[in-house]
């Protein structure tokens, strides 16, 4: 029963995450393609200007990009408990890059290499967290 609740929660969360990325109330159709291909450019700007832009925006953009994908690491763990760190990072990179590419294609977000880095880090942390706990608890 706990396993069903756990999986149902992950499914609901995954659907919420997709809605958030593509249909959320602040998502507007962009008139052109927007992207950042310079690694750590956005991260650096937010870290450098954290005191100017405020803790809220810093949290949303840096911590939020990590935290929103943390639970997806649980899902990866459920699907394959014995992934190596390299495989979890590679799988995460592919998954996140695909989602970012969809945002670019549908012009509902910015394709940002920093989002890929932060989201991948979040998934990896979630996977490591699950690996550090016994799966039988769920």
C-alpha positions in Angstrom: 0.0 0.0 0.0 2.8 2.4 0.9 4.5 1.7 -2.5 1.2 2.6 -4.4 0.9 5.8 -2.5 4.5 6.6 -3.2 4.2 5.9 -6.9 0.8 7.8 -7.2 2.4 10.8 -5.5 5.3 10.7 -7.9 3.0 10.5 -10.9 0.9 13.4 -9.6 4.0 15.4 -8.9 5.4 14.6 -12.4 2.2 15.8 -14.0 2.3 19.0 -11.9 5.9 19.6 -13.0 5.0 19.2 -16.6 2.1 21.6 -16.2 4.4 24.0 -14.4 7.0 23.9 -17.2 4.5 24.2 -20.2 1.1 25.5 -19.1 1.5 27.3 -15.8 -0.2 30.7 -15.4 2.9 32.7 -15.9 3.8 30.8 -19.2 3.2 33.0 -22.1 3.8 32.3 -25.8 7.0 33.9 -26.8 7.3 35.6 -30.1 10.8 34.3 -30.7 13.1 31.6 -29.6 15.1 32.4 -26.5 18.0 30.5 -25.2 21.2 30.6 -23.2 24.0 28.2 -24.2 26.7 29.6 -22.0 27.2 27.3 -18.9 26.9 29.0 -15.5 26.0 32.4 -17.1 22.6 32.6 -15.4 23.7 30.9 -12.3 26.6 33.4 -11.9 24.3 36.4 -12.5 21.9 35.2 -9.8 24.7 34.4 -7.4 26.4 37.7 -8.0 23.2 39.7 -7.8 21.4 37.8 -5.1 21.4 40.7 -2.7 20.1 43.1 -5.5 17.4 40.9 -6.9 16.3 39.6 -3.6 16.2 36.3 -1.9 12.8 35.4 -3.4 14.1 35.5 -7.0 17.3 33.8 -6.1 15.4 31.0 -4.4 13.0 30.6 -7.3 15.7 30.5 -9.9 18.5 28.6 -8.3 17.1 26.6 -5.4 13.8 26.1 -7.3 15.5 24.6 -10.3 17.2 22.1 -8.1 14.3 21.4 -5.7 11.6 21.0 -8.4 13.5 18.0 -9.9 14.7 16.4 -6.6 11.6 14.1 -6.5 12.2 13.0 -10.0 15.4 11.4 -8.6 13.0 9.2 -6.5 11.3 8.1 -9.7 14.6 7.3 -11.4 15.5 5.3 -8.3 12.2 3.4 -8.4 12.7 2.6 -12.1 16.4 1.4 -11.6 17.9 1.2 -8.2 21.4 0.2 -9.4 22.2 3.0 -11.7 25.8 4.3 -11.4 26.3 8.0 -10.8 27.5 8.4 -14.4 24.3 6.8 -15.7 22.0 8.8 -13.4 23.7 12.0 -14.5 23.6 11.0 -18.2 19.9 9.9 -18.0 19.1 13.2 -16.2 20.9 15.3 -18.8 19.0 13.6 -21.6 15.7 13.9 -19.9 16.1 17.5 -18.9 17.6 18.5 -22.3 14.5 17.0 -24.0 12.2 19.0 -21.7 14.1 22.2 -22.3 14.1 21.6 -26.1 10.3 21.2 -25.9 10.0 24.5 -24.1 12.1 26.1 -26.9 10.2 24.4 -29.6 6.8 25.5 -28.3 8.2 29.0 -27.3 6.9 28.7 -23.7 10.2 29.1 -22.0 13.9 29.7 -22.4 16.2 26.9 -23.3 18.8 27.5 -20.6 21.9 25.3 -20.2 21.9 26.4 -16.5 18.5 25.0 -16.0 19.8 21.7 -17.4 22.7 21.8 -15.0 20.5 22.7 -12.0 17.7 20.3 -12.8 20.2 17.5 -13.4 21.8 18.2 -10.1 18.4 18.1 -8.4 17.5 14.7 -10.0 20.9 13.3 -9.0 20.5 14.5 -5.4 17.1 12.9 -5.2 18.5 9.6 -6.5 21.4 9.7 -4.1 18.9 10.5 -1.2 16.8 7.5 -2.1 19.8 5.3 -2.5 20.9 6.3 1.0 17.6 5.1 2.4 16.2 1.5 2.3 13.7 1.2 -0.5 11.6 -1.2 1.6 10.4 1.7 3.7 8.3 2.6 0.8 
